[in-house]
């Protein structure tokens, strides 16, 4: 076992790893790298095995120092001209004692053996028998920091690219703020300096690790690197190029006027020369370090609560309609049209615009506006003294819902590490399914106990909780050099396309044909406009990406099947067994239970075994359930339906989250709101189509309801067969294919 070695002496890469060797060379050449220790791969294994001698040596080191350290990976052969392990192995900052250091060393060692790191090695043709060293480096407490590339990694242009933010640079590489963006020539001539939106920074906790803190308002959009500091960074870049040769990827920090070189590696994945300006944060897929800026759990809980408001309120009001009709003297048909259908249609039409608003002006603003609209609509509905006010309240809630779901989905896509997106979106799928399913029983109980206005009041505590849980967290969009401009004409054409398409099924004769032709004409005009618009509300080019289209297709088709079952099963139970809506709702909870239980499991499964396999498994479960029900075998006893409804829910659970995560992972982070809006919009289209189809089947099979139910089950079974085929367009590894 080789004892810890002063970092300056750790030049043997085969023992200490590439990072340690590169830093040793920098220290010997007089570059301003913080000093520290290098641990050989053999020593790291000894610490991991809890070898007493190794642990004692670590304890001895921390007895001699009184400053915090950074614990970084240093793999044998980890970084080169063709591969980079940035983001693959963990880095832990502000480690303050021996116990934390030992735990950090073990965590770094485990990250090197993670599925993501091993798959990366396989993809790059590197050995999978991992040897990992560790660098324990004196921690710099920076005023500002970031990354510097000596050649533009996006365009390949011969220029320096710098990105910077206040505090620790981990907030830059994790994408939690929009950093300042600089481009300058190798002689130091500044080409571009664009201020980002840096509203949070990381600071050291007294007990170790880092915490988020808000940035002073006057510094949020102020450039954080001075002209003198830019000159010092350019000088450092020249020294690194001379010492190491080739293009450099440099992590740096300023503490006061002192510049520090934290890490360097060869630049990988140089783009081809182009005149296009880079408009996004470099390396958007690099996950946050474990104890850096990764958002706390409350963040995700708040987003899940916000996302569940729209589906909950789409179904909860249904059972309150009779009481509302008595109170206002309104006919049932009018209530359904104005309080249910109008809500769903506005949600449908505004999903894509709602997502685009988040892309243009920030997810935080979209989320806050959505919660505000929903709250105001809920309060107005609870106090409504006339039908017009109640209708306006529902429409305001629909606008809020159209902002909330795309913002929540886009935020999850952008802040969650790629190898964890499946499980997060699995949880989202469970919440959306559960919210829609519990709406009717919850609404019925509230109406019976407290009156119809309680179905509006119940939203208030949920909204307040969501606002508090997401308070102070940044959901900013990526940097853009374009002035945000909402595509109002595109929104109008999209709304016209959707509304005329939906109206087709409610018309007949020549008016039906006219509506169909109008829908196609609006769609043609919409596509032509969006292909020419600089900031389209829905870019048709997204659908050229197989992974996005396949994920969207899976989610939409399976939503069609789910809503078809939600409406068909109650008809079936009433006609065949005389059971009322209460019992039917309880029966459908079996499907919801299967979905809620299996959605998180399916997400984790996809993270480990790939979205393709997870969706194939889910589609197979759904197909088996539908095939069995189509044969009529479990129909004799209502309870015999339960196992197949559970299986159907499990199939939906294994498919929904992974397909959504895979679709959004295929899209540039800057456009994740637009992509999320498209996913939500098509899911609404699918649900409306399922309800419409059921109405058509009911009209055609009045004399033979058995044929109706069998036809429905066969159609839903065909849907699961289609999603099984679409699964082959999804990644084999994880939800990103990486």
C-alpha positions in Angstrom: 0.0 0.0 0.0 1.5 3.3 -1.1 1.1 6.0 1.5 -0.4 9.4 0.7 2.0 11.5 -1.4 2.4 15.3 -1.6 0.4 16.3 -4.7 3.5 18.0 -6.2 5.3 14.7 -6.3 2.5 12.5 -7.7 3.6 12.6 -11.3 3.1 8.8 -11.9 -0.2 8.5 -13.6 -0.3 4.7 -13.3 -0.2 5.0 -9.5 -2.2 8.2 -8.8 -4.3 8.8 -11.8 -4.4 11.4 -14.5 -5.8 14.3 -12.5 -3.2 14.0 -9.8 -0.4 13.7 -12.4 -1.6 16.8 -14.3 -1.8 18.9 -11.1 1.6 17.7 -10.0 3.0 18.9 -13.3 1.2 22.2 -12.8 2.7 22.7 -9.3 6.2 21.8 -10.5 5.9 24.4 -13.3 4.7 27.1 -10.9 1.1 27.3 -12.0 -1.3 28.5 -9.2 -2.9 25.1 -8.3 -3.8 24.5 -4.7 -1.5 21.9 -3.0 -2.6 18.8 -1.3 -2.3 15.0 -1.2 -2.5 12.3 -3.9 -3.8 8.9 -2.9 -2.9 6.0 -5.1 -5.6 3.6 -6.4 -4.2 0.9 -4.0 -4.5 3.3 -1.1 -8.1 4.2 -2.0 -9.0 0.5 -2.0 -7.4 0.2 1.4 -9.5 3.0 2.7 -12.6 1.5 1.1 -11.8 -1.8 2.9 -11.4 0.2 6.1 -7.8 -0.9 6.5 -6.7 0.5 9.9 -3.3 1.7 8.7 -4.9 3.7 5.8 -7.5 5.2 8.0 -4.8 6.2 10.6 -2.8 8.0 7.9 -5.9 10.0 6.8 -6.5 10.9 10.4 -2.9 12.0 10.9 -3.1 14.3 7.9 -6.2 16.1 9.2 -4.6 16.6 12.6 -1.9 18.6 10.8 -4.1 20.9 8.8 -6.8 23.4 9.8 -8.4 24.1 6.5 -11.2 22.5 4.5 -10.4 20.4 1.4 -11.9 19.2 -1.8 -11.9 15.4 -2.5 -11.7 14.7 -6.2 -11.4 11.6 -8.3 -8.2 10.8 -10.2 -8.9 7.8 -12.4 -6.1 5.8 -14.1 -6.4 6.8 -17.8 -9.6 8.7 -17.1 -9.3 11.8 -19.3 -7.8 12.1 -22.8 -8.3 13.7 -26.1 -11.2 11.4 -26.9 -12.8 10.9 -23.5 -13.6 12.9 -20.4 -15.0 11.7 -17.1 -16.2 15.2 -16.1 -19.5 14.6 -14.3 -19.0 10.8 -14.2 -17.1 10.6 -10.9 -18.1 12.4 -7.7 -16.3 15.5 -6.3 -17.0 16.5 -2.7 -16.3 20.0 -1.4 -15.7 21.5 2.0 -14.6 18.3 3.7 -13.5 19.4 7.1 -12.3 16.3 9.1 -11.0 12.8 8.8 -14.4 11.1 9.1 -15.8 13.2 6.3 -12.7 12.6 4.2 -12.9 8.8 4.6 -16.6 8.8 3.6 -15.8 11.1 0.7 -13.0 8.8 -0.6 -15.4 5.8 -0.4 -18.1 7.8 -2.3 -15.6 8.7 -5.0 -14.5 5.1 -5.3 -18.2 4.0 -5.6 -19.0 6.6 -8.2 -16.2 5.2 -10.4 -17.9 1.8 -10.3 -21.4 3.1 -11.0 -23.4 1.9 -13.9 -23.1 5.3 -15.7 -19.3 5.4 -15.4 -18.9 1.8 -16.5 -21.2 2.2 -19.5 -19.2 5.3 -20.4 -16.0 3.3 -20.3 -17.6 0.6 -22.5 -18.8 3.2 -25.0 -15.3 4.8 -25.2 -13.6 1.4 -25.5 -11.8 1.8 -22.1 -11.1 -1.0 -19.7 -13.9 -1.7 -17.2 -11.6 -2.9 -14.4 -11.5 0.5 -12.8 -8.6 1.9 -10.9 -9.3 5.2 -9.2 -7.0 7.5 -7.3 -8.1 10.5 -5.2 -6.8 14.0 -4.9 -7.2 15.8 -1.5 -6.8 19.4 -2.4 -6.8 22.5 -0.3 -10.2 24.2 -0.9 -10.3 27.7 -2.3 -13.2 29.7 -1.1 -13.8 31.7 -4.3 -15.5 35.0 -5.0 -16.1 33.8 -8.5 -15.2 30.8 -10.6 -16.1 28.8 -13.7 -14.7 27.1 -16.8 -12.4 28.2 -19.6 -12.0 26.5 -23.0 -9.0 27.5 -25.1 -11.0 26.5 -28.2 -14.8 26.9 -28.6 -16.2 23.5 -27.8 -19.5 24.1 -29.5 -18.4 25.6 -32.9 -14.7 24.6 -33.0 -13.8 28.3 -33.6 -10.2 29.4 -32.6 -11.3 31.5 -29.6 -11.4 31.3 -25.8 -14.8 30.6 -24.2 -15.3 31.5 -20.6 -18.3 30.9 -18.3 -18.4 32.3 -14.8 -20.6 32.8 -11.8 -20.4 34.0 -8.2 -19.0 31.5 -5.6 -18.1 27.9 -6.3 -18.0 26.8 -10.0 -20.0 23.7 -9.4 -23.1 25.9 -9.8 -21.9 26.6 -13.4 -21.3 23.0 -14.5 -24.5 21.8 -12.9 -26.6 24.3 -14.9 -28.4 25.8 -11.9 -27.7 29.4 -12.9 -27.3 31.0 -16.3 -23.6 32.0 -16.1 -21.8 35.0 -17.6 -20.6 34.1 -21.1 -17.4 35.5 -22.6 -15.6 35.0 -25.9 -12.2 36.4 -26.6 -9.2 35.9 -28.9 -6.0 34.3 -27.9 -4.4 37.8 -27.7 -7.0 38.8 -25.1 -9.2 40.8 -27.4 -12.8 40.6 -26.1 -15.4 39.5 -28.6 -18.4 39.0 -26.4 -19.4 39.5 -22.8 -23.0 38.5 -21.9 -24.2 38.8 -18.4 -26.1 35.8 -17.1 -28.7 35.5 -14.4 -26.8 34.4 -11.3 -29.3 34.6 -8.5 -27.9 31.9 -6.2 -24.4 30.9 -5.1 -22.8 28.1 -3.1 -21.2 28.8 0.3 -19.4 26.6 2.8 -21.4 25.2 5.7 -19.6 25.2 9.1 -20.2 21.4 9.4 -19.0 20.6 5.9 -20.6 20.6 2.4 -22.1 23.5 0.6 -25.4 25.5 0.9 -27.3 27.7 -1.6 -27.6 31.4 -0.8 -29.3 34.2 -2.7 -27.1 36.6 -4.5 -27.4 40.3 -3.7 -29.9 41.8 -6.2 -27.4 44.3 -7.7 -25.0 41.4 -8.5 -27.5 39.0 -10.2 -27.0 40.4 -13.7 -23.6 42.0 -13.2 -20.6 40.6 -14.9 -18.5 38.8 -12.3 -15.1 38.8 -14.0 -13.2 42.1 -14.4 -11.0 43.1 -17.3 -7.9 42.5 -15.2 -9.1 39.0 -14.3 -9.8 38.2 -17.9 -6.2 39.1 -18.7 -5.0 36.8 -15.9 -7.2 34.0 -17.2 -5.8 34.4 -20.7 -2.3 34.3 -19.4 -3.1 31.1 -17.5 -4.6 29.6 -20.6 -1.4 30.3 -22.5 0.7 28.8 -19.8 -1.4 25.6 -19.8 -1.3 25.4 -23.6 2.5 25.7 -23.5 2.9 23.2 -20.7 0.4 20.5 -21.8 0.0 21.1 -25.5 -3.3 21.2 -27.4 -6.7 22.7 -26.4 -7.4 23.0 -22.7 -10.5 22.7 -20.5 -9.7 24.6 -17.4 -11.6 25.0 -14.1 -10.5 28.1 -12.2 -11.4 30.3 -9.3 -10.6 33.8 -8.0 -10.3 34.4 -4.3 -9.8 38.1 -4.1 -7.3 39.0 -6.7 -5.6 35.5 -6.5 -6.3 33.2 -9.5 -6.2 29.4 -8.9 -6.1 26.5 -11.3 -8.4 23.8 -9.9 -8.3 21.3 -12.7 -7.4 21.0 -16.4 -8.0 18.4 -19.1 -7.9 18.1 -22.8 -11.0 19.6 -24.6 -13.2 16.8 -25.9 -16.0 16.8 -28.5 -14.8 19.9 -30.4 -17.5 21.0 -32.8 -16.9 21.9 -36.4 -16.2 25.5 -37.3 -19.4 27.6 -37.6 -20.5 31.1 -37.5 -23.3 30.3 -35.1 -22.9 31.8 -31.7 -23.1 29.4 -28.7 -26.2 30.2 -26.7 -26.2 27.6 -24.0 -24.4 26.7 -20.9 -21.4 24.5 -21.7 -21.9 20.8 -20.7 -25.6 21.0 -19.8 -25.6 17.2 -19.0 -22.9 17.4 -16.3 -24.7 16.5 -13.0 -24.1 18.4 -9.8 -21.6 17.1 -7.3 -23.3 15.2 -4.5 -22.9 17.8 -1.9 -23.0 20.9 -4.1 -26.0 22.5 -5.7 -28.2 19.4 -6.2 -31.7 20.7 -5.2 -33.1 19.4 -1.9 -36.0 16.9 -1.8 -38.5 19.6 -0.9 -38.0 21.1 -4.3 -39.3 18.0 -6.1 -42.1 17.6 -3.6 -43.2 21.1 -4.4 -43.1 20.5 -8.1 -45.1 17.3 -7.8 -47.8 19.0 -5.8 -47.9 21.8 -8.4 -48.1 19.4 -11.3 -51.0 17.4 -9.7 -53.3 20.4 -9.4 -54.5 20.4 -13.1 -55.5 16.7 -13.3 -57.1 16.8 -9.8 -59.3 19.7 -10.8 -60.2 18.2 -14.1 -62.1 15.3 -12.4 -62.8 16.5 -8.9 -65.6 19.0 -10.0 -67.6 16.3 -11.8 -69.4 15.0 -8.7 -70.1 18.6 -7.5 -71.9 19.6 -10.7 -75.4 18.6 -9.4 -75.0 20.7 -6.3 -73.7 23.7 -8.3 -76.7 23.3 -10.7 -79.1 23.5 -7.8 -77.4 26.5 -6.3 -77.3 28.5 -9.6 -80.3 27.0 -11.3 -78.2 25.8 -14.2 -78.9 22.9 -16.6 -76.5 19.9 -16.4 -75.5 20.3 -20.0 -74.5 23.9 -19.5 -72.5 23.0 -16.4 -70.6 20.3 -18.2 -69.9 22.5 -21.2 -68.7 25.6 -19.2 -67.1 24.1 -16.1 -65.6 20.8 -17.4 -65.2 21.0 -21.2 -64.0 24.6 -21.3 -61.5 23.8 -18.6 -60.1 20.8 -20.5 -60.0 22.7 -23.8 -58.2 25.7 -22.4 -55.7 23.3 -20.7 -55.2 21.6 -24.0 -54.7 24.7 -26.1 -52.4 26.5 -23.6 -50.0 23.6 -22.8 -47.4 24.5 -25.5 -47.6 28.3 -24.9 -47.3 27.7 -21.2 -44.2 25.6 -21.7 -42.7 28.3 -24.1 -43.3 31.0 -21.5 -41.0 29.1 -19.2 -38.3 28.8 -21.9 -38.5 32.5 -22.6 -38.8 34.1 -19.2 -37.7 31.4 -16.8 -39.3 28.4 -15.1 -39.5 30.3 -11.8 -41.8 32.9 -13.3 -43.9 30.3 -15.1 -44.3 28.3 -11.9 -45.1 31.3 -9.8 -47.6 32.7 -12.3 -49.2 29.2 -12.5 -49.6 28.9 -8.8 -50.9 32.5 -8.6 -53.5 32.0 -11.3 -54.6 28.7 -9.8 -54.9 30.3 -6.3 -56.9 33.3 -7.6 -59.2 31.0 -9.6 -59.8 28.8 -6.7 -60.6 31.7 -4.4 -62.9 33.3 -7.0 -64.6 29.9 -7.5 -65.2 29.4 -3.8 -66.8 32.9 -3.4 -68.6 32.9 -6.8 -72.1 34.4 -6.6 -73.0 34.0 -10.3 -72.3 31.5 -13.1 -70.1 33.9 -15.2 -67.8 34.4 -12.2 -67.6 30.6 -11.6 -66.8 30.1 -15.3 -64.1 32.7 -15.2 -62.6 31.1 -12.1 -62.4 27.8 -13.8 -60.7 29.3 -16.9 -58.2 31.1 -14.7 -57.4 27.8 -13.0 -57.0 26.2 -16.4 -54.4 28.9 -17.4 -52.6 28.2 -14.1 -52.5 24.5 -14.9 -51.2 25.1 -18.4 -48.2 26.9 -16.9 -47.6 24.5 -14.0 -47.2 21.1 -15.6 -44.7 22.1 -18.4 -42.7 24.2 -15.9 -42.5 21.3 -13.5 -41.5 18.8 -16.2 -38.9 21.1 -17.7 -37.4 21.9 -14.3 -37.1 18.2 -13.5 -35.5 17.5 -16.8 -32.9 20.3 -16.4 -31.9 19.9 -12.8 -32.0 16.1 -12.4 -28.9 14.1 -13.3 -29.4 12.0 -16.5 -29.1 8.7 -14.7 -31.9 9.6 -12.2 -34.5 11.1 -14.5 -36.4 7.8 -14.9 -37.2 7.6 -11.2 -38.2 11.3 -10.9 -40.5 11.1 -13.9 -41.9 7.8 -12.6 -42.9 9.7 -9.5 -44.4 12.4 -11.6 -46.5 9.8 -13.5 -47.7 8.3 -10.3 -48.8 11.8 -9.0 -50.6 12.7 -12.2 -52.5 9.3 -12.3 -53.3 9.5 -8.6 -54.5 13.1 -8.9 -56.9 12.3 -11.7 -58.2 9.1 -10.0 -58.8 10.5 -6.5 -60.6 13.6 -7.9 -64.1 12.1 -8.1 -64.2 10.4 -4.6 -62.5 13.4 -3.0 -64.9 15.8 -4.7 -67.9 13.7 -3.6 -66.8 13.6 0.0 -66.0 17.3 0.1 -69.3 18.2 -1.5 -71.3 16.0 0.9 -69.5 17.3 4.0 -68.8 21.0 3.3 -70.7 22.0 0.2 -69.7 22.5 -3.5 -67.4 25.5 -2.7 -65.0 23.2 -0.9 -63.8 21.6 -4.2 -62.3 25.0 -4.8 -61.1 25.7 -1.3 -59.2 22.4 -1.1 -56.7 23.8 -3.6 -55.5 26.6 -1.4 -53.4 24.5 1.1 -51.9 22.5 -1.8 -50.9 25.7 -3.7 -49.4 27.3 -0.6 -47.4 24.2 0.2 -46.1 24.0 -3.3 -45.1 27.7 -3.3 -43.3 27.3 0.1 -41.5 24.2 -0.9 -40.2 25.7 -4.2 -39.4 29.1 -2.7 -35.9 30.3 -3.2 -35.0 27.7 -5.8 -33.8 28.7 -9.3 -35.5 27.3 -12.4 -34.0 29.7 -14.9 -33.9 29.0 -18.6 -30.6 28.7 -20.5 -28.8 31.8 -21.7 -30.0 33.2 -25.1 -28.9 36.1 -27.1 -32.4 36.6 -28.5 -34.9 39.0 -27.0 -37.7 36.9 -25.6 -40.8 37.2 -27.8 -43.9 35.2 -27.5 -45.2 33.8 -30.8 -48.7 35.1 -30.6 -49.6 34.3 -34.2 -48.3 30.7 -33.7 -50.4 30.4 -30.6 -53.5 31.6 -32.5 -53.0 29.1 -35.3 -52.3 26.2 -32.9 -55.5 27.0 -30.9 -57.4 27.2 -34.2 -56.0 23.8 -35.3 -56.9 22.1 -32.0 -60.3 23.6 -31.6 -61.5 23.0 -35.1 -60.2 19.4 -34.9 -62.1 18.8 -31.6 -65.3 20.3 -33.0 -65.3 17.8 -35.9 -66.8 15.1 -33.7 -69.6 17.4 -32.4 -70.8 18.4 -35.8 -72.4 16.6 -38.8 -72.9 16.9 -42.5 -71.2 19.7 -44.3 -70.2 21.6 -41.1 -68.3 18.6 -40.0 -66.4 18.4 -43.3 -65.8 22.2 -43.2 -64.3 21.8 -39.6 -62.0 19.0 -40.7 -60.8 21.0 -43.8 -60.2 24.1 -41.6 -58.2 22.0 -39.1 -55.9 20.7 -41.8 -55.5 24.2 -43.3 -54.7 25.7 -39.9 -52.2 22.9 -39.3 -50.5 23.6 -42.6 -50.2 27.3 -41.9 -49.0 26.7 -38.4 -46.2 24.4 -39.5 -45.0 26.8 -42.2 -45.0 29.7 -39.8 -43.2 27.8 -37.0 -40.4 26.6 -39.4 -39.7 30.3 -40.2 -40.2 31.8 -36.7 -37.1 32.6 -34.7 -38.7 31.6 -31.4 -41.6 29.2 -32.3 -44.2 28.2 -29.7 -43.8 24.6 -31.0 -40.9 23.8 -33.3 -41.9 21.0 -35.7 -38.2 20.1 -36.1 -38.3 18.5 -32.6 -40.3 15.6 -34.1 -37.4 14.7 -36.4 -35.7 13.3 -33.3 -36.7 9.7 -33.0 -36.2 9.5 -29.3 -38.5 12.5 -28.7 -41.2 11.3 -31.1 -41.1 7.8 -29.7 -41.4 9.0 -26.1 -44.2 11.4 -27.0 -46.0 8.6 -28.9 -45.8 6.2 -26.0 -47.1 8.7 -23.5 -50.0 9.8 -25.7 -51.2 6.4 -26.8 -51.1 5.0 -23.3 -52.9 8.0 -22.0 -55.5 7.3 -24.6 -55.8 3.7 -23.3 -56.0 4.9 -19.6 -58.7 7.4 -20.2 -60.7 5.0 -22.3 -60.6 2.5 -19.5 -61.5 5.2 -16.9 -64.7 5.9 -18.8 -65.6 2.5 -20.2 -65.3 0.4 -17.1 -68.1 2.4 -15.2 -70.5 1.9 -18.2 -69.6 -1.8 -18.2 -70.2 -2.3 -14.5 -73.5 -0.4 -14.6 -74.9 -2.2 -17.6 -73.8 -5.7 -16.7 -74.0 -5.7 -12.9 -76.1 -2.6 -12.0 -73.3 -1.1 -10.0 -73.3 2.7 -9.4 -70.5 5.2 -10.0 -69.2 4.9 -6.4 -68.5 1.2 -6.7 -67.1 1.8 -10.2 -64.7 4.4 -8.8 -63.5 2.0 -6.1 -62.9 -0.6 -8.8 -60.8 1.8 -10.9 -58.7 2.5 -7.8 -57.2 -0.9 -8.6 -55.7 0.4 -11.8 -54.6 3.6 -10.1 -52.9 1.5 -7.3 -51.0 -0.5 -9.9 -49.8 2.7 -11.6 -48.9 4.5 -8.4 -46.9 1.5 -7.1 -45.1 0.7 -10.3 -44.4 4.2 -11.6 -41.4 4.8 -9.3 -40.3 1.2 -9.8 -40.5 1.6 -13.5 -38.5 4.8 -13.3 -35.7 3.1 -11.4 -35.8 0.1 -13.7 -35.4 2.5 -16.7 -32.4 4.3 -15.1 -30.7 0.9 -14.6 -31.8 -1.2 -17.6 -32.9 1.4 -20.1 -36.2 3.1 -21.1 -36.6 0.7 -24.0 -36.8 -2.4 -21.8 -39.0 -0.6 -19.3 -41.6 0.5 -21.9 -41.5 -3.0 -23.5 -42.3 -4.5 -20.2 -45.1 -2.0 -19.5 -46.6 -2.5 -22.9 -46.6 -6.2 -22.6 -48.4 -6.1 -19.2 -51.0 -3.7 -20.7 -51.4 -5.9 -23.8 -51.9 -9.1 -21.7 -54.5 -7.3 -19.5 -56.5 -6.0 -22.5 -56.3 -9.3 -24.4 -57.7 -11.1 -21.4 -60.5 -8.6 -20.9 -61.4 -8.6 -24.6 -62.2 -12.3 -24.3 -64.8 -11.6 -21.7 -63.5 -14.1 -19.2 -63.4 -12.0 -16.0 -66.7 -10.2 -16.7 -69.0 -12.5 -14.7 -67.9 -11.2 -11.3 -66.9 -7.6 -10.9 -64.1 -8.5 -8.5 -62.6 -10.7 -11.2 -61.7 -7.5 -13.0 -59.4 -6.3 -10.2 -56.2 -8.3 -11.1 -56.3 -7.2 -14.7 -56.9 -3.6 -13.8 -53.9 -3.8 -11.4 -51.8 -5.3 -14.3 -53.0 -2.5 -16.6 -52.0 0.1 -14.0 -48.6 -1.6 -13.6 -48.1 -1.5 -17.4 -48.8 2.2 -17.4 -46.5 2.7 -14.5 -43.6 1.0 -16.1 -44.0 3.1 -19.3 -45.2 6.6 -18.5 -42.2 8.0 -16.6 -39.4 6.5 -18.7 -41.0 7.5 -22.0 -41.4 11.2 -20.7 -37.9 11.3 -19.4 -36.5 9.9 -22.6 -38.4 12.3 -24.8 -37.3 15.4 -22.8 -33.7 14.1 -22.6 -33.6 14.2 -26.4 -34.2 18.0 -26.4 -31.9 20.9 -25.8 -32.3 22.1 -22.2 -33.2 25.6 -23.6 -36.3 24.1 -25.2 -37.4 21.8 -22.4 -40.4 23.9 -21.6 -41.6 23.8 -25.2 -41.0 20.1 -25.3 -42.8 19.6 -22.0 -45.8 21.6 -23.3 -45.9 19.4 -26.4 -45.9 16.2 -24.3 -48.7 17.6 -22.2 -50.7 18.8 -25.1 -50.6 15.5 -26.9 -51.6 13.7 -23.7 -54.7 15.9 -23.5 -55.4 15.3 -27.2 -55.2 11.5 -26.5 -57.6 11.8 -23.5 -60.2 13.8 -25.5 -59.9 11.3 -28.4 -60.5 8.4 -26.0 -63.7 10.0 -24.6 -64.8 10.8 -28.1 -64.2 7.3 -29.3 -66.2 5.9 -26.4 -69.1 8.1 -27.4 -69.0 6.8 -31.0 -68.9 3.2 -29.8 -71.8 3.8 -27.4 -73.9 5.2 -30.3 -73.0 2.3 -32.6 -73.6 -0.5 -30.1 -76.8 0.4 -28.2 -78.3 -3.0 -28.9 -75.2 -5.0 -28.2 -73.2 -3.5 -25.3 -71.0 -6.7 -25.1 -69.6 -5.9 -28.6 -68.9 -2.3 -27.4 -66.8 -3.5 -24.5 -64.9 -6.0 -26.5 -64.2 -3.5 -29.3 -62.9 -1.0 -26.7 -60.6 -3.6 -25.1 -59.3 -4.7 -28.5 -58.6 -1.0 -29.4 -56.7 -0.4 -26.2 -54.8 -3.6 -26.7 -53.8 -2.4 -30.1 -52.6 0.8 -28.4 -50.3 -1.2 -26.2 -49.0 -3.1 -29.2 -48.2 0.2 -30.9 -46.3 1.5 -27.8 -44.3 -1.7 -27.7 -43.1 -1.0 -31.2 -42.4 2.7 -30.4 -40.2 1.4 -27.5 -37.6 0.5 -30.0 -37.1 4.2 -30.7 -36.1 4.8 -27.0 -32.6 4.4 -25.5 -31.3 1.0 -24.6 -29.3 2.5 -21.7 -30.9 4.8 -19.1 -33.3 7.4 -20.5 -30.7 9.4 -22.4 -28.8 6.6 -24.2 -25.6 7.6 -22.4 
